[in-house]
């Protein structure tokens, strides 16, 4: 089992989860984060740290579609090990549904 970042992170990207990860398996995109599922050790410390509730175990049916997306982008986005600044409008996007159309595939800045 592994944890993955889901659609709820898009345009929120709080990054509270990054600093608690003991294996540094987070990768940063322009408007969301992903977890490399092959690097995640399933400790679960990141899940309660996410204000957007975007991190789920891959056993959750809401996360299933996100495993491959996390894997694919973790291979091309830079690794992030420290919390950065959340977007200024993150709180406005928190909890909004159907954000996939807003996904930006560009790499972010660690």
N, C-alpha and C positions, 0 to 999 in steps of 0.2 A: 504494500500500500504506500501511497505517497500523497502529498498535498498539492493542490493546484490553485492558481489564481483564476478567478472567473470574471465575467462581464461587469460585476459590481465595481471593479477597480478602475474601469475605463473612466477617464476624466477626473478621478478622485486621487489616485496614486499618492496616498498618505505616507507610505514608506515606514510606518512604525514597526512593521514586521521584519524589516531588513536587519536591524541591529541585534535582534534576539536569535537569529538563525545561527546555530553552532557550526554549520558546514558551508555557509556562504553560497547558497544555491539560488539566490534571487538574481534576476536579470532585468534590466531596465529598458523600456521602450519609451517612445515619445509621450504616451498618455496612459500607460499602465505598466505593471510589473508582471513577470512570470516566474515560476519556480521550475527549475530543471528536475523533472520527475526521476531521472536516473541518479541524481545527486542527493535528493531529499532522503533523509533517514527516518522519516515518519515520526519525529519527536512531538510534533503538534504545538510547539511553543509559539509559532507564528499566528496560528488561527485566532486566539483570543486578543491578539494585539491589533488586529485589523479593524479600524473604526467603520469601514464600509461593509464588513462581513463578507469580503470577497474571497477569502481563503477557505477551501473545503477539502475534505479527504476525497480521494478519487472513488471511494466506495459510495459516496453520495450521488444519486442519480443526476443531480443538477451539475455535477462536476465532470461527468463522463465525457462529454463533448469537448472539454477543455484540456484534457491530458495531452493530446497530440499537439494542440496549439501551443501549450506551454513548452513542450519538448522542442518544437520547431523554432520558436522565437528565442528560446534559451541558447540555441546554437548560433544565432546570429547577432543577438543583442549583447551589450557589455554587461559584465558581472557588476553587481552593486553590493557593497558591504557596509555602507554607512547611510543613515537616514539623511535625505536631502529635503529640500523645500517642496511641500505639496503645492499644486497649482492654486493660485489665489481664489479661484471659484470652486474648489473641491467640495466645500460644504453644500453648495448649490446643486451639485450633481449626485451627492450621496443619497442612496436609496431610490434613485430614478431607475425605472425598468427600461429594457430594450435599448441599451446603449451600444450594441455591437456595430451599428451603422457608423458610429463615431470613432471606432477603433482606428488608430494610426499605426501602420506597420513599421514606421521608421524607428531606428534605434534611439534611445535616449542618452542622456549624459549622466555617467555615474557620479 
